[in-house]
């Protein structure tokens, strides 16, 4: 008997692809290897965040609320219908609070 991938697809059916010998998942469903990040990339990322933080601290309240609202809107795609109710609430609460504060401030 040939072993099949044990991944269960979104429609509830098994993948049925054949994995490599000794593996339980096919290439498409096996966890990717973690890549080592270069120190320069980490430093560059941290510097980018610190620069963004400095820019936020220099903003007035109206601009800060708008920036926060835009930032939350930009990650809205990460919170989709398949997310749990808790995950959606964790996103929607600060988004709603920011929008409400921004509207009342203006």
Wavefront OBJ file of the C-alpha trace (Angstrom):
o trace
v 0.000 0.000 0.000
v 1.273 3.463 -0.907
v 1.231 6.057 1.856
v -0.753 9.219 1.150
v -0.360 12.735 2.501
v -2.303 13.069 5.764
v -3.246 16.707 5.202
v -6.993 17.390 5.385
v -8.097 20.010 2.839
v -10.595 22.804 3.527
v -13.364 20.755 1.924
v -12.729 17.918 4.434
v -11.089 15.489 1.998
v -7.589 14.057 2.283
v -4.884 15.464 0.005
v -4.063 12.006 -1.506
v -0.692 13.102 -2.917
v 2.230 10.789 -2.305
v 4.817 12.122 0.186
v 8.520 11.339 0.099
v 9.580 8.165 1.820
v 9.554 8.606 5.590
v 7.416 11.757 5.497
v 3.741 12.103 6.395
v 3.015 15.166 4.249
v 3.568 15.841 0.541
v 5.865 18.667 -0.545
v 2.957 21.119 -0.761
v 1.828 20.527 2.817
v 5.105 19.971 4.617
v 6.156 22.818 6.908
v 8.707 25.007 5.119
v 12.198 25.161 6.503
v 12.847 28.263 8.487
v 15.343 30.502 6.834
v 18.021 32.099 8.873
v 17.745 35.834 8.783
v 20.834 37.840 8.245
v 21.844 40.205 11.019
v 21.693 43.079 8.560
v 18.034 42.292 7.826
v 17.162 42.257 11.525
v 19.017 45.521 12.104
v 17.355 47.079 9.072
v 13.910 45.977 10.240
v 14.438 47.310 13.759
v 15.749 50.602 12.417
v 12.659 50.907 10.206
v 10.375 50.349 13.219
v 12.274 52.863 15.370
v 12.069 55.462 12.599
v 8.322 54.843 12.330
v 7.972 55.204 16.117
v 9.850 58.517 16.059
v 7.532 59.738 13.312
v 4.448 58.692 15.320
v 5.674 60.449 18.463
v 6.085 63.695 16.515
v 2.476 63.655 15.228
v -0.422 65.587 16.668
v -3.425 63.599 17.928
v -5.530 63.964 14.774
v -2.719 62.713 12.521
v -1.857 59.927 14.962
v -5.457 58.664 15.003
v -5.608 58.772 11.211
v -2.315 56.894 10.938
v -3.525 54.272 13.423
v -6.793 53.856 11.552
v -4.918 53.450 8.258
v -2.549 50.905 9.808
v -5.462 48.854 11.126
v -7.192 49.044 7.750
v -4.043 47.794 6.022
v -4.038 44.572 8.071
v -7.774 43.977 7.655
v -7.017 41.386 4.958
v -5.241 39.221 7.519
v -8.449 38.922 9.525
v -10.759 36.978 7.264
v -13.974 35.057 7.711
v -12.084 31.902 8.596
v -10.504 33.558 11.633
v -11.939 32.697 14.996
v -14.441 34.976 16.662
v -11.811 35.959 19.267
v -9.288 36.891 16.564
v -11.838 39.014 14.725
v -12.882 40.723 17.981
v -9.234 41.366 18.891
v -8.867 43.212 15.592
v -12.245 44.932 15.392
v -12.243 46.390 18.918
v -9.167 48.623 18.504
v -10.227 49.424 14.953
v -13.668 50.547 16.138
v -12.209 52.451 19.106
v -9.784 54.324 16.878
v -12.450 55.186 14.323
v -14.859 56.338 17.035
v -12.207 58.482 18.718
v -11.168 59.956 15.393
v -14.784 60.834 14.529
v -15.484 62.413 17.925
v -12.209 64.341 17.883
v -13.004 66.002 14.566
l 1 2 3 4 5 6 7 8 9 10 11 12 13 14 15 16 17 18 19 20 21 22 23 24 25 26 27 28 29 30 31 32 33 34 35 36 37 38 39 40 41 42 43 44 45 46 47 48 49 50 51 52 53 54 55 56 57 58 59 60 61 62 63 64 65 66 67 68 69 70 71 72 73 74 75 76 77 78 79 80 81 82 83 84 85 86 87 88 89 90 91 92 93 94 95 96 97 98 99 100 101 102 103 104 105 106
